[in-house]
Amino acid sequence: MVTVRFLCQFLPQKIPIWTWYHVPRRFWSCVVIDKTICQENTGSSEDQSKSWIKTRKKKQHSLPPKPANDHLPWEERLADAVTPLWRLSYEEQLQPVLGGYRNKSTFSVNRGIDGDPKTVGFYVGTGKGRNIVCVRSDHLLNMPEKHKEVARFYEEFIRQSPLEPCILFHEGGHWREITVRTNAVGSTMAIVYFHPQNLTEEEIQPHKETLVEFFTHGPGAACQLTSLYFQESSMTRCTNEQSPYQLLYGEPYIFEELLGLRFRISADAFFQVNTSGAEVLYRTVGELSKADRSSILIDVCCGTGAIGLSLSKGVEQVIGIELIEQAVQDAAHNASLNGISNCDFRSGKAEVVLPQLLPSLDSAAPLFAIVNPSRAGLHYRVTRAIRNCTSIRRLIYISCKPDGEAMRNFAELCCPPDRQKKLLGDPFVPAVAIPVDMFPHTAHCELVLVFER
């Protein structure tokens, strides 16, 4: 039996990843710490799992504390929090320097350096420490000027508004975050989040009209928005099904070109925040997939279908699973838009859809799976379904935070069979790990892991 222990601790600086490769041994410390060959009688997988979790926690607790930067100006503290590599040169970062690469940014509203609660930017400090300060983002390297411009004008708007900002839900207030999405040709979508508190629809309507007027004929017209959405929400985050996105002005969608395909993107649909980086990521995934025309690709957490559609020509069929209904609609539209007919996108929770789907495919064509979950990782029932499907011999796991909850998924995929946990299939073994730099000026990478069995 093979048990693999992963401890993904990224180095302070990045390694060049614009071409893919097997990670050299000298970089194993940032991807795979060790691989232990275990006999079945050396203890249960539960004991082994507890052992490496304790070791991991011990290692985390022993990490050196981050240097204090209390003496720095607020702008530099924010840059250290959002783009911690901003002081390093190209050679030091060992990556292409790309300014303003983000196609999506969400700006918060809170008390600024001057104490004004109607400040739009990003947080420095923590809620637990009760030391949050909202700092404007004009100096940040990873955001395009258009995003910063919309944030500045939104701040101007809410400062003119008689309504208060909503900083803590229970303290009242209404104006919350604003999300800005842009594409390569300059289209700009803004999404304003609003807490209704006890206001009726009739009482909210004048404020929506004032918002539209400001961004279409007032000072905010300089932003040249192509779409303006408004979502009333009493929760931190909610989907379009829970609280519909209201189109106040302009086009309902934004479109983007990627790998020769055209994608429609809804207000709440997931799309990689770095479009040029996403092309590198998806090419890498395609090369690693080793798919053939007889294969069926299971694309879990497929978003608007970018991965499945980009690989569709090389497989018999693509089956995508996505939680967000709007994203599924986008994926189906994108397939039609690009003349692709072998893709089937299904809406629902992966932990519900996948266990029902795989038994019907288990004896059909060869299967391989690609999973691209959020930071929360995959639900246990998803990893169990993949593990127990004998037809899946190759799995590609794309992780934006491999040292977080994804670690649990890696253990579930690679531990010895465990009847108590209903992990009955042969364990997977990690074959290749490739970091792809989607986030220049930060310490983060997307990590592409290939598991085989």
N, C-alpha and C positions, 0 to 999 in steps of 0.2 A: 504494500500500500504506500501511497505517496501523500504526505501532508506538506502543504506549502504554507510558509508563514510570510506574510507581506507586511512590511513596515515602510510605508511610502513617506519618506522625509526628504523633501526637495532641498537641493543645495541652494545656498544664498544666491548664486548666479546660475543662469541657464546654460544648457548645452545646445549646440546648434542642431536644429531639427527640421530644417526646410527640405531636407531629403530624408527618407526613412531608412532605417538600418536596424540591425540587431544591436541592442545596447551593449557596449563593451563592458568587460568585467570591472574596469575601474569606476564605472558609473552605477554598479549594482546597488550601492548604498542608497541611491535615490529611487530605486524601483523595487528590487527584491533583496531582502536582507539575507535570508537563508532558505535552503530547501533541505528538509530533513526526511530521510528515508526511514519509515517506521514499519515495524512488523505489527500484525493484527493484535498480538498479545502484549503490546507495550502499553496498553491502556485504552480506555474508550476515547472516541473522538470528542466527547463532551469534556473529559479531563484535559485533553490536549488543547481544546479550544480555550478553556478557562486559563490554562497555563500561559498561552501566548497573549491573551488579553491582559493578564496581570503584568506580564513582562512589558507589554506595550504601554500600559498606564504608567509603569515605573519609569520607563524611558521618557515618556512625555513629561512627567513631573520633574525629571532631572534636567530638562532643557534649560539653558541659561536664560535669565529674564531679558526681555527686550530693553534696549537702552532707553532711558528717559529722554524725552524731547520737550519737556516743559519750558525750556528756555527759548525755544524757537518761535517765530511768528506763527499765527494761526494758519496762514496759507501754507507754510512749509509743513506743519503738522498734518494738514489734510493731504498734501501731496505724499507724505510718508505713509499715510494710511491707505490711500487709493492706488498710488503708483510708486511703490517703495523703491524701485530701481531708477527713478528719474534722475538721480545724480550721476549715474554711471554712463560712460561713453559707450559707443557701439561695440568696440572691442571688448569692453568689460562685460557687457550684457551678452555678447556672443549670439546676437540675434539681429534680424533686420529692425531698424528703428522706424516704426510706423506711427506717425502722429494722427490723432483724430480717427482711429480705426473703428470705433464703436458705432454700430448702426442703431443701437437702442440704449437710452440712458433714463434712469428714474431719479428725479430730484425730490428731496424731502423738504418739509416746511417746519421750521423750529426757530428758537431764539438764536440770533446771530451774535457776532462778536460784540456788537453795540447793544445787545439786549433786546433788539426788536424781534418780536415773535413771528413776524411776517417776513422771514428771511428764507430764501430758496437756495438750496445747495446740498452739501453732504455733511454727515455727522463726524465730528471729532469727539472722542469720549464715549462713555457708555451710560445706558439707563441705570444699570446697577450702581455705578459710581456717582450717579446724579451730577455728572459734569459734562453733559452733552452741549456742544456748541455747533450751530449750523454755519458752515463756511462756504462762501460762494466758490464756484468751480472754474472761474475764468482762466486760471493758470494751469489746469490739468492737461497733460499731454495726450491722454487716450481718448478724449472726447472732441468731436468736431465742433467748429465754431457755431454751426447752426444750432446744436443742442444747447450750448451756452447762451446763445442769443434768445432762444425760446424761454429758457429758465429766467433770464434777466427780465424779460417782458412779463412773464407770469408773476414774478415778484412785484413788479410795478402795478399789475392789475390787482392783486390781492391787497396791496397797501392802500389802494383807492377804495376797495370794497368796504361797506359797512359791516360785513360779516367777519367774525373772528376766525383765526386758523384753528384747526383741530390738531392739537399736539398730543393730548391724552384724551381718549374717547370719553371717559367719565367726567372730564372737566368741561365738556361742551366744545363749541367751535365747529367750523365746517370745512374750510379749505384745506385740502391734504396734498398729496404728492402730485407731480405731473410727470408723465412718461413721454419721451420724444423718440420717434422712430424715423429714420431717414434711409434713403437708398442711394445707389451710385449716380443716378441722374438728377438728384436734388429734390425729390418728393419728400414732404415732411408731414408726418402725422403726430398730433399732440393728443394726449389722453389726460384729462383732468379728473382727479378723484375727489369726491365730495361726501362729507358725512351729513346726512339729512337731519340728525338729531330728532327734534319734534316738529320740524317744518313740514307743511303739506306740499303737495305738488304745485298747487297754485302759488304758494309763497316762494318756492324754489324757481319757478319759471322766469321771473324777472331777472334773476341773477344769471341764468343760462343765457338769456337774451343779451345781457350786458357783456358777458364773456365773449359771445359771438361778435358783437359790435366792436369790442376792443381789438380782437384779432383779425377782423376783416376790414374795418374802416378807421379804427383808432390807431394808437401808437404801435400795437402789436401786429399791424398789417405788414410791417417791415419783415416779419418772419416768413411771409409768403406761405402760410400753411396750406397744404392740399387736403388735409383732413383734420377735423376737430371733434374729438369724442368727449363724452361726459359720463362718468359712472357714479351713481349714488351707492354708497356702501357703508354699512355699519360694522364691517369686519376688516381685518388687516388686509386680507386678500380674498377675492371671490371671483368666480368664473362668470362668463356671460350668462350661463343658465341660472346662476344664483341671483345676479343683478345685471340686467342687460346693459351693454355699452350703447349709449345713445349718440347717434351721429348728429351733431349739431350743424356741421358745415362740411361741404366738400365730398371727396370720394370715399367710399366705404373701405377700400383696401389700399395697400401699398404693394408694389411689385419689385422684384429683384431678379437679376440675372446671376446664375451660378452654374459653372461647368457646361455652358451652352444651353441650359434649361431656364425657363422663365417660371418664377414662383409668385403666387398670390399670397399675401400675408395679412391676416386679420389682426384686429387690435390686440387680442390676448393670445395669439398663436406664438409658439416657440420657433425662433429662427436664430441660428448662431450669430452672436453679436459682432463677429469679425468676418465679413464676407470673404475677403481674400484668404484669410486663414482657414475658413471653412472649406475652400476649394482644395487646399493642401490636405486638410483632415480627411475629406471624402475620397480624394485620390489615394491616400494612404490606406484607408479602409478597403477600397476596391482592390488594391494590389494584394492586401493581406487576406482577402476573402477566399481566394482560390476557387471561386465558383465556376460552374460550367452550365451549359444550356439546359441540363436536366435537373438542376437544383431548384429548390424552393427556399426563398429567403424570408425568414420571420424577422420583421423589423419592429422591435419593441420600444415604445416611447418614440414614435416616428415623427411627431410634430407635423409640419406641413409636407412631409414625405420626401425631404431632400435626399436622404441617404438611399432609400429604396428606389426612387426614380432615377438617381444617378447610376445605380447598378442594374436597372431593369433590363437593359439590352443583353446582359450576360447571363441571365437566369430564365428559368421557365416561368416562374411566378413570384411576385412579391406580395406578402401579406403584412400590412402595417397595423399596429395597435396603438391607439392614442387616447388619453383621457379627455382632452379638450375637444368638445364637439365642433367648435369653429375651425380648429386646426384640421380635423378630419375632413370637413367640408372643403377646406383649402387644398388638402392633399388630393382629394378626388378631382377637384377642379384643375389642379396642376397637372395631373396625369392626362386629362382631356386636353388641356391647353398645349401640352407638348406631344400630343399624338401617341401616348403610351397606353396600351390596352391590357397589359398583363399585371396590373396592380389592383389590389383589393384592400381598402383601408377600413378598419373597424373601430368604432367608438366604444369606450368603456375602460374600466380599470383593468390593467394588465393582469392583476392577480385573479380576476374573474374570467376574462376573455381567454387568456392563454391556456389554462388547464383544460378548458372545454374544447379548445381548438386542436391542440397537439394530438390527442388520441385519434382524431379523424385523419391525421396526416402521417402517423407513425409508420405505416407500411407503404406509403406512397413514395414519391421521388425523394432523393437525398435532401436532407434539410441542413441548413446552417442558420444561425441566429446572430443578429446584431442588436445589442441593447445600448441605449443612450439615456440613462435615467438622470433625474435631478440629483442634487447633492444628498438627498435622503436615501439614495440607492434604490435597489429593487426590493419589492415586497418578498417576504420569505416564500410565499406560494409560487412566485414567478421563478425563483432560483430552483425550487424543488421540482417544478414542472419541467424545466430545462434539464435538470440533472437526471430526472427519471425517464426522459424521452431518449431512447436508445438510438434513434435515427439522427440525433444532433451530435455530430462528432467534432464540430468546430464552432466555437463561440467567440465573437469579437465584443469586448466590453469597452465602451468609451466612457471615461469617468472624468468629471471636472473637479472632483475632490477625492482622489484615491486613498488619502489617509483618513477619510471620514467613515461614513456608514458603508461605503463600498467595500471596506475591509471585511465586514460581516459577510457580504455576498461572496467574496473570494474564498473565505473559509468554508462556506456552505457548498461551493462548487468543487473544492479540492480536498475536503476531508474524506476519510474512509467511509464506506457505507454505514449508515446509522438507522436501524429499523425504528428506533424510538422517535427519531425526527422525520421518518419516512423518506430519507435520502437513500434510495435503493440502487440507483444507477452507478456505473463506474465513475470514479472521480476524474475530474478534468485536471490537466497539468498545464501550467503557464508555459508558452513557447516563445513569445516575443512580447516585448514591452517598448512602446515608442511614444515619447512625449512630443506633442505638437504644440507649438507656441501660438496660442490664440490670443494671448493677452500681453503684448509688449508693454514694458515699463512696470510690470508686476511680477511677483514670484510664482504666479500660477501658470499651469500648463494643462491642456487636455491630455490625458494618458490613454493610449490605445493598447489594450491588452488582448492577446490572442490565447485562448484556451483550447487545448486539444485532448482527445482521449481515443 
